[in-house]
Amino acid sequence: MTQAAENGIDLAATVVALSAEAAELQTRIDALREELVALDVQMEAITAALRQPRSR
């Protein structure tokens, strides 16, 4: 195999690997966004509860 062909294969393998990693990172980003939304809902509920007058 020529050096140019080997470089092309290396480049293609690198692109495939980086694409797979990007897909995994995007999945993690999506999961983190969902967790942030859930956390925001919890924070809003806590804030609302703290604003309620306490009964004695």
Rosetta blueprint (number, residue, H / E / L):
1 M L
2 T L
3 Q H
4 A H
5 A H
6 E H
7 N H
8 G H
9 I H
10 D H
11 L H
12 A H
13 A H
14 T H
15 V H
16 V H
17 A H
18 L H
19 S H
20 A H
21 E H
22 A H
23 A H
24 E H
25 L H
26 Q H
27 T H
28 R H
29 I H
30 D H
31 A H
32 L H
33 R H
34 E H
35 E H
36 L H
37 V H
38 A H
39 L H
40 D H
41 V H
42 Q H
43 M H
44 E H
45 A H
46 I H
47 T H
48 A H
49 A H
50 L H
51 R H
52 Q L
53 P L
54 R L
55 S L
56 R L
